[in-house]
Amino acid sequence: MAAVPLSPFPDGYYESTNPFLVNGPRGFEEFKLLESFGMYVRMDFPGVPEERVRLSLDQAKKSLAVYADAPMVHRYDSARRKYLSVIETACRCCVFEGFTYHMSDGVLRLHLSKTNIVNPRRSSCIDISGNDMDVSHESKRLDDGSLYVRLDMPGVPKDNFTVSVTNGKVNVTGQAPALTLHDSGSRLYSGDVFIQSSPVDFPSHRVKTIIKNGVIRLLIPPV
């Protein structure tokens, strides 16, 4: 019996939330104001390794551009993915003093320091725009009847994924821990990626997996 691809979500669905996220902070971006005019930012860049992230502060120190590149890891990936986010001061009085960041498991965590150059006692402002995200999964049926599936589960380490087969369903679950005090909480992803018309089980080890940078790729054999 051939595997059946997932029903596609419309373009831009990821802009709302990842459909496989069942518990934890929603959305692919999270912002938190810190003391002393600081800001914490979490950005999901699934599939992006640490060396493919570049941050650029403009000369006026009014905006910070974040570029990220997710290469094709498997020959069945549709294409490489590129991301761009621009974080800007939303007023004329504030500038960025500097930033530090950490990238792991497809998640960028960024600490920004800023100051009000007009009135140092007044809190400063920040805005963000331009994050180019696509849908959170893709699937395709292969010539031999097997199924290739890519799932974005940013923040999940490679040892926190579980693939199980029960009653003809292939389920993937991933736990993304909160790594810093500023993370709102851990995130749990879970979903069925393949459902047979008849509940025939097969050993889960027959599902080949590739886990890298917050993305899990599966090759599900025909049954």
C-alpha positions as CSV (number, residue, x, y, z in Angstrom):
1,M,0.0,0.0,0.0
2,A,1.5,3.3,-1.0
3,A,1.9,6.2,1.4
4,V,-0.3,9.2,1.0
5,P,1.2,12.7,1.1
6,L,0.0,15.2,3.7
7,S,-2.7,17.6,2.8
8,P,-1.0,20.9,1.9
9,F,-1.5,24.1,4.0
10,P,-1.9,27.3,2.1
11,D,1.1,29.5,1.5
12,G,1.8,31.7,4.5
13,Y,0.2,29.4,7.0
14,Y,3.4,29.4,9.0
15,E,2.9,33.1,9.5
16,S,0.2,32.2,11.9
17,T,1.7,29.2,13.7
18,N,3.2,25.8,13.0
19,P,0.3,23.3,12.8
20,F,2.3,20.6,14.5
21,L,2.9,22.8,17.6
22,V,0.5,21.5,20.3
23,N,1.8,23.2,23.4
24,G,4.1,26.2,24.1
25,P,4.7,29.7,22.8
26,R,2.9,30.3,19.5
27,G,4.4,32.0,16.5
28,F,7.8,31.9,14.9
29,E,8.9,35.1,16.7
30,E,8.9,36.1,20.3
31,F,9.9,39.5,21.8
32,K,10.5,40.4,25.4
33,L,11.5,43.8,26.8
34,L,14.3,43.6,29.4
35,E,15.6,46.0,32.0
36,S,18.0,48.8,31.0
37,F,16.4,49.2,27.5
38,G,17.3,45.7,26.5
39,M,15.3,43.3,24.3
40,Y,15.2,39.5,23.9
41,V,14.1,38.1,20.5
42,R,13.5,34.5,19.5
43,M,13.3,33.7,15.8
44,D,12.6,30.3,14.3
45,F,14.9,29.6,11.3
46,P,14.3,25.8,10.8
47,G,17.0,24.1,8.8
48,V,19.6,26.9,9.3
49,P,23.0,25.9,10.7
50,E,24.9,28.3,12.9
51,E,27.4,29.2,10.1
52,R,24.6,30.3,7.8
53,V,23.4,33.2,10.0
54,R,24.5,36.8,9.4
55,L,23.5,39.9,11.3
56,S,24.2,43.4,10.0
57,L,23.7,46.6,11.9
58,D,23.3,49.7,9.7
59,Q,25.6,52.6,10.0
60,A,23.1,54.8,11.8
61,K,22.4,52.0,14.3
62,K,18.7,52.2,13.6
63,S,18.1,48.8,12.2
64,L,19.5,45.3,12.4
65,A,19.1,42.9,9.5
66,V,19.1,39.1,10.1
67,Y,19.9,36.9,7.1
68,A,19.6,33.1,7.3
69,D,20.1,30.4,4.7
70,A,18.8,26.8,5.0
71,P,20.6,24.6,2.5
72,M,19.1,21.5,0.8
73,V,19.9,18.6,3.0
74,H,18.1,15.8,1.1
75,R,17.7,15.4,-2.6
76,Y,13.9,15.4,-2.2
77,D,13.9,18.8,-0.6
78,S,12.0,21.2,-2.9
79,A,14.6,24.0,-2.6
80,R,16.9,25.8,-0.3
81,R,15.2,28.3,2.0
82,K,16.3,31.8,2.8
83,Y,15.0,34.0,5.6
84,L,15.3,37.8,6.2
85,S,14.1,39.8,9.3
86,V,14.7,43.4,9.9
87,I,14.5,44.8,13.4
88,E,14.1,48.6,13.6
89,T,13.8,51.3,16.2
90,A,10.2,52.6,15.8
91,C,11.1,56.2,16.8
92,R,13.7,58.9,16.1
93,C,15.1,58.9,19.6
94,C,16.6,55.4,19.9
95,V,19.6,53.6,18.5
96,F,21.0,50.1,19.0
97,E,24.2,49.9,21.1
98,G,25.0,46.3,20.2
99,F,23.8,42.7,20.1
100,T,24.7,39.1,21.0
101,Y,23.1,36.0,19.6
102,H,23.0,32.2,19.9
103,M,21.9,29.8,17.1
104,S,21.0,26.2,17.8
105,D,18.5,23.6,16.5
106,G,17.0,26.0,14.0
107,V,16.3,28.8,16.6
108,L,18.0,32.2,16.8
109,R,18.1,33.8,20.3
110,L,19.1,37.5,20.2
111,H,19.8,40.0,22.9
112,L,19.7,43.6,21.8
113,S,21.0,46.6,23.8
114,K,19.6,50.0,22.9
115,T,19.5,53.5,24.2
116,N,17.4,56.7,23.9
117,I,19.9,59.4,22.7
118,V,17.3,62.2,23.2
119,N,16.0,61.4,26.6
120,P,18.0,58.6,28.4
121,R,15.2,58.3,31.0
122,R,12.6,57.4,28.5
123,S,12.0,53.8,27.4
124,S,12.9,53.0,23.8
125,C,10.9,51.5,20.9
126,I,11.5,48.6,18.5
127,D,9.7,47.2,15.5
128,I,10.2,44.2,13.3
129,S,9.3,43.5,9.7
130,G,10.0,41.3,6.7
131,N,10.4,37.8,8.0
132,D,10.0,35.5,5.0
133,M,8.7,32.2,6.3
134,D,7.1,29.4,4.2
135,V,4.9,26.5,5.1
136,S,6.1,24.3,7.9
137,H,6.2,21.0,6.0
138,E,6.4,19.4,2.6
139,S,5.7,15.9,1.4
140,K,6.0,14.0,-1.9
141,R,5.2,10.5,-3.1
142,L,8.2,8.8,-4.6
143,D,8.3,6.4,-7.6
144,D,8.7,3.3,-5.4
145,G,5.6,4.2,-3.4
146,S,7.4,5.5,-0.4
147,L,6.7,8.9,1.1
148,Y,9.2,11.7,1.8
149,V,8.2,14.2,4.5
150,R,9.9,17.3,5.9
151,L,8.7,18.8,9.2
152,D,9.9,22.0,10.8
153,M,10.1,21.6,14.6
154,P,12.5,24.5,15.5
155,G,14.2,24.3,18.8
156,V,14.0,20.5,19.1
157,P,17.4,18.8,19.6
158,K,18.1,15.7,17.5
159,D,17.8,13.4,20.6
160,N,14.3,14.8,21.5
161,F,12.4,13.4,18.4
162,T,10.3,10.3,18.6
163,V,8.8,8.4,15.7
164,S,6.1,5.8,16.4
165,V,3.8,3.6,14.3
166,T,0.4,2.7,15.8
167,N,-2.7,1.5,14.1
168,G,-1.4,2.4,10.7
169,K,-0.4,5.9,11.7
170,V,3.1,7.3,11.7
171,N,3.4,10.0,14.5
172,V,6.3,12.4,15.1
173,T,6.8,14.1,18.4
174,G,9.4,16.6,19.4
175,Q,10.2,18.5,22.6
176,A,11.9,21.9,22.4
177,P,13.2,23.0,25.8
178,A,13.4,26.5,27.0
179,L,17.1,27.3,26.9
180,T,17.1,30.8,28.5
181,L,15.3,32.5,31.3
182,H,13.7,34.8,28.7
183,D,12.0,31.9,26.8
184,S,8.3,31.9,27.6
185,G,8.4,28.1,27.9
186,S,9.2,24.8,26.3
187,R,7.4,23.8,23.1
188,L,5.9,20.5,22.2
189,Y,5.3,19.4,18.6
190,S,3.3,16.4,17.6
191,G,1.4,15.2,14.6
192,D,0.5,12.2,12.4
193,V,2.3,12.4,9.1
194,F,0.9,9.3,7.5
195,I,-2.4,7.4,7.9
196,Q,-3.1,4.2,6.1
197,S,-6.6,3.3,4.9
198,S,-6.2,0.0,6.8
199,P,-4.5,-0.1,10.2
200,V,-1.5,-2.2,9.3
201,D,1.5,-1.7,11.6
202,F,5.1,-2.0,10.7
203,P,8.3,-1.5,12.8
204,S,9.1,2.1,13.4
205,H,12.8,1.5,12.6
206,R,11.7,1.0,8.9
207,V,11.1,4.8,8.8
208,K,14.4,6.4,8.0
209,T,15.0,9.8,9.6
210,I,17.4,12.7,9.1
211,I,17.4,15.2,11.9
212,K,19.3,18.5,11.6
213,N,18.9,22.1,12.7
214,G,15.3,21.7,14.0
215,V,14.0,19.9,10.9
216,I,13.2,16.2,10.7
217,R,13.0,14.4,7.4
218,L,11.4,11.0,7.0
219,L,11.3,8.3,4.3
220,I,8.2,6.2,5.0
221,P,8.3,2.9,3.1
222,P,5.3,1.5,1.2
223,V,3.3,-1.1,3.2
